[in-house]
Amino acid sequence: MFRYITRRIFQMIPTVFGVIVITFILFNIVGGSPAAMTLGKNISPKALEEFDEQRGFNKPLLLGRWSATRAYEDATFARNAGSWRQVEGVTYTAPQRREPGHITLAPGKDYALPLAFKLKPQATYQWVLEYRLRSGAASFTTVDNCQAVLTNRGYTNLLWRPFERTVPTSQPDDVTGAKPSLAAVVGFERQIRFLTTNSAWQTVKIPFTAGADPATFKMTVHTEGGALEICTLKLRRQNANWFDTQFVFYLSQIARFDFGKSNFTNQRVSQMLKDGIGPSLCLTVPIFLVELVVAISIALLCAFLRNTFVDRLIVVIAVVLMSVNYLVWIIFGQYVLGYRWGWFPLWGFESWTFLLLPVLIGVVSGLGENVRFYRTIMLDEMYRDYVRTAFAKGVSRPGVLFKHVLKNGMIPISTNVVIAIPFLYTGSLLLESFFGIPGLGNMGINAVNYSDVDVIRAIVLIGSILYVVANLMTDLCYALFDPRVRLG
Amino acid sequence: MNHSINKSSSLWGDAWRQLRRDRIAVASFWIIVVYLAMALYGEGVFWYFHWKDMAPPYQQTNLREEYLAPSVFRHPFAMIPRADPGVVGSPAVEQRDQPAAKSVATRFRAGLRALAHHPLGTDNLGRDVFQRTVQGARIAFQVGIITACIAIPIGVILGCLAGYFGGKTDDFIVWLYSTFSSIPGLLFILAIAMVVGKGLLGVYLGIGLTTWVNLCRLIRGEVMKHKTRTYVQAAHVLGLGPLRIMFRHILPNVFHIVIITFSLRFPAAISTEVFMSFLGIGVQGEPSWGIMISNARLRLWQGVWWEMTFVTAAIFFIVLAFNLLGDALRDALDPRLRTSER
């Protein structure tokens, strides 16, 4: 038995991992950062970046060294010149066949690369630039006052080459005499890349390090002699290591039982789950128990009166009940029983009377399906040999039903019951929001409406893990109660 | 003797005969046909006005005609020729002007016209409830069919592969579907829809990507059973490839499961769509049953009962018909599926 249990627990691991992977694929890979959706359109890139930073969305997905940053939105020029539209000397060319959309920077000018917010101090970044330079020269610098340097050096070499030097701000023009030791004092780092001329599109990566005080950073593109065409321009930030990724972040969050923070209520999700589970269970457990007792009783009645008028009537009623939409049950129940006849309180969660109507509606709406299901189970049992034997021995009809059929029917029933238990925790989405019960279902609906990813993800994840555990429990129940199940 | 030999009874032939004798199944079938016709008509109306770039009749607002009750309630005696027309409830204005000149036929036609004007009433913006209900049928059928088109291929292909090849493939597919089935269904659908974005695409993907699990499990079990049968072994001995055996030989023998699952999943898909549209994450900008319910819910408290009632009835009958037909199909094709449905 012990070996069986341990083996089953080990079998759970892949499923739990699968659930983690699926939620990750769904929310991180397909969904992406919900920052813009939750915070609204007119929000500063800095706030968005902070939102992502907090939730790990600014990291690479699975594996990687570089991640995007909102300090400079990726410019691809597929549709328009984007932020370059207003810049003097810049012309935009729409994409054509074989030719990507690009901007052309007129020669002999400096073009600033404005950042939306300060870079992280001491972090390594890189520009990823896809460009074409047919003639002349262009340079990419990461600090101000670079013109002097460019003119001094000339453009003899067409290969781009690193030109890194640290200088004090007081003498920016004097490149050759700068002492690297001074750099630490002033905190400036200067880097210039010369771009090669070539008639084809080419890509360069220009790494640089933000200094101690990134506020003084100014980056420019300088062109000389020929126009520079740019078709993509991206800024990337280097991460601490290859595994500093969203997936690892997510796994570590789960390991710490930290489900993040709701961006709607600004509460910790774990706290919200704790608060919500009580009201949810107050609603779902009574529904579940009443439903079970009523449905099994009716199913037994059907088995007792099988193939009579009553049995057929019950089946018809069950199908009719099944076909009424759940929403309609709630709306009519609330309107007629609560509002018109005033039998029940309408909205709120103050005393047990507030639960009566939702429980009633929950029971009625699920009754049809459950009665049909249990009736099928009971009838399956009714045609077994042992029932015929019992009748032949002269056992009375109620005796057969309650002693023999119900007992044997308990095996499929218990499977069904145990499997249904984890779904109690998510509460009833609609009942809770209609009747103002502050449970997990209500929370889930709100989270969907406000695209509160962390909350939905936590509910889905915990629900799935509970389901896996319940599955284990069913198997153990089987092993305990049914001697026919062999453990192996 | 001769007669019974000539009349072969295949699985489908048998099922067909059994279904035709089942009056409930036949009635359900015709209900579904009527709804399908409604949906096709709705599709036609939609594309016609889309093409013409005009506001379709179900979107035309008319604030002078808001909250019109169903025409039978507005003109309860429209169809009854009366000795003294011109009393309250008269269908047309001109009838009141010259009551004596009207023949029975004219009155009959006027009555018909009055009844045909917003037959099921109008909503809060004066839009025709009947036209909107028809459009709702169109959306419901779209959702049912497209989600089936997503779920059935996934379920069938994965189920066949798992059942036929076994081993590592089977392990992987079983892992995949047990993972999917352990995620709480409705929340999973909502999460997919939330990620994809509001609109019908989210509904399709949400429902389609979650409902293949059951089908896959059933098909896998059946294929495993069929794999050991002699006809499969014979095909194998003939040197046929695994794909051919799977899809040409085994699949037709387990295809009834697909049909049963489809007919039982269809109403569930409709209900889920209603639920999602009600929450506002389903259909956008077009009348769907869920949106109509969410509209009508607020007016119900003011005594505007018709929109709610007719939408409820529309959903009820189609779901009922599919439930009954699905049951009948299942009983005719494979009664063992009754308990393995959950």
HADDOCK unambig.tbl for C-alpha pairs under 7 A between the chains (distance, minus, plus):
assign (segid A and resid 15 and name CA) (segid B and resid 175 and name CA) 6.45 0.50 0.50
assign (segid A and resid 15 and name CA) (segid B and resid 178 and name CA) 6.85 0.50 0.50
assign (segid A and resid 15 and name CA) (segid B and resid 179 and name CA) 5.23 0.50 0.50
assign (segid A and resid 18 and name CA) (segid B and resid 179 and name CA) 5.70 0.50 0.50
assign (segid A and resid 19 and name CA) (segid B and resid 179 and name CA) 5.73 0.50 0.50
assign (segid A and resid 26 and name CA) (segid B and resid 192 and name CA) 6.95 0.50 0.50
assign (segid A and resid 27 and name CA) (segid B and resid 195 and name CA) 6.69 0.50 0.50
assign (segid A and resid 30 and name CA) (segid B and resid 195 and name CA) 6.93 0.50 0.50
assign (segid A and resid 31 and name CA) (segid B and resid 195 and name CA) 4.81 0.50 0.50
assign (segid A and resid 31 and name CA) (segid B and resid 196 and name CA) 6.92 0.50 0.50
assign (segid A and resid 320 and name CA) (segid B and resid 320 and name CA) 6.64 0.50 0.50
assign (segid A and resid 323 and name CA) (segid B and resid 316 and name CA) 5.54 0.50 0.50
assign (segid A and resid 323 and name CA) (segid B and resid 319 and name CA) 5.38 0.50 0.50
assign (segid A and resid 323 and name CA) (segid B and resid 320 and name CA) 5.04 0.50 0.50
assign (segid A and resid 324 and name CA) (segid B and resid 316 and name CA) 5.32 0.50 0.50
assign (segid A and resid 325 and name CA) (segid B and resid 271 and name CA) 6.64 0.50 0.50
assign (segid A and resid 325 and name CA) (segid B and resid 316 and name CA) 6.83 0.50 0.50
assign (segid A and resid 328 and name CA) (segid B and resid 312 and name CA) 6.80 0.50 0.50
assign (segid A and resid 331 and name CA) (segid B and resid 297 and name CA) 6.99 0.50 0.50
assign (segid A and resid 376 and name CA) (segid B and resid 339 and name CA) 6.75 0.50 0.50
assign (segid A and resid 377 and name CA) (segid B and resid 339 and name CA) 6.84 0.50 0.50
assign (segid A and resid 423 and name CA) (segid B and resid 184 and name CA) 6.93 0.50 0.50
assign (segid A and resid 448 and name CA) (segid B and resid 190 and name CA) 6.97 0.50 0.50
assign (segid A and resid 448 and name CA) (segid B and resid 194 and name CA) 6.34 0.50 0.50
assign (segid A and resid 451 and name CA) (segid B and resid 194 and name CA) 6.59 0.50 0.50
assign (segid A and resid 456 and name CA) (segid B and resid 191 and name CA) 6.86 0.50 0.50
assign (segid A and resid 460 and name CA) (segid B and resid 183 and name CA) 6.41 0.50 0.50
assign (segid A and resid 460 and name CA) (segid B and resid 184 and name CA) 6.47 0.50 0.50
assign (segid A and resid 460 and name CA) (segid B and resid 187 and name CA) 6.58 0.50 0.50
assign (segid A and resid 460 and name CA) (segid B and resid 188 and name CA) 6.83 0.50 0.50
assign (segid A and resid 463 and name CA) (segid B and resid 183 and name CA) 6.59 0.50 0.50
assign (segid A and resid 463 and name CA) (segid B and resid 184 and name CA) 6.11 0.50 0.50
assign (segid A and resid 464 and name CA) (segid B and resid 182 and name CA) 4.95 0.50 0.50
assign (segid A and resid 464 and name CA) (segid B and resid 183 and name CA) 4.48 0.50 0.50
assign (segid A and resid 464 and name CA) (segid B and resid 184 and name CA) 6.22 0.50 0.50
assign (segid A and resid 467 and name CA) (segid B and resid 182 and name CA) 5.57 0.50 0.50
assign (segid A and resid 468 and name CA) (segid B and resid 182 and name CA) 6.24 0.50 0.50
